[in-house]
């Protein structure tokens, strides 16, 4: 499983775990990071957090973005 398999649109983020074949797609990085932190999802427990151009987020990134307010529509 690779981030390219998800056909992400610009700005989308995917959280995926190849060993459990589980994934979640989000519309923005803040929403994804809030979900990951609240659910205990991290790279240490087998999850990949990747944006639409293939950049992986690290544990420090998750904590930082999860603190930010969600964007208003």
N, C-alpha and C positions, 0 to 999 in steps of 0.2 A: 504494500500500500504506500503510495507516494502522494504528495500534495497535488500533483498534476491530475491524479485520478478523480479529483473532486470538481474540476472545471470551475474554479472560483472566479467570481466577478470581481472587478476592482474594489478594493476595500474589505472584501470578505476574509474571514479567518476560519480555519478548521482546526478542531481538536480531534486527534485520532490516535487510536491504540492498535497497532498492528497485531499484537498477540491475541487480543479479544475481538478483533475485527469490528470495533465500535468507533463511531465518529459523530461529531456535532459541528454544524456550520452556524456561523454568526455573521451579522451584517457589519459589525465593527469590532475593533480590538478591545475597547473598554468592556463591552458586553461579554465578549469571550473570556476576558481575564477575570471579571467578576464571577462568572459562572465557574471557571476553573478553580479559583481560590475557595469559593463556597463549597464546591464538591470535592475538594482535596485532590484535584487533578494537577499533576506536575510531571516534568520530564523524569524525575527520580522514580516515579512509579509507572514508567513505560509509555507515557503520553507524549505526543508531538503536538506542538502548538505552532502553526505555520500560517503566514499570510499569503495573499494571492500571487506574490512574486517569489515565494519559496524561502522567505526569511523565517528562521525558527526563533521563537521567543524563549528566553531563559527564565529561571525562577524569579530573579530580581525584576525582570520586566513585568511578570504577572502581578507581583505585589504593587509595583508602581502604577500600572494602568488600572488595576482594580480599585485604587483609591480615588480615581477621577470620577466626576459626575458623568452620567450618560448624556450624550448629545441630544438636544431637542430637535424634534422633526420639523 
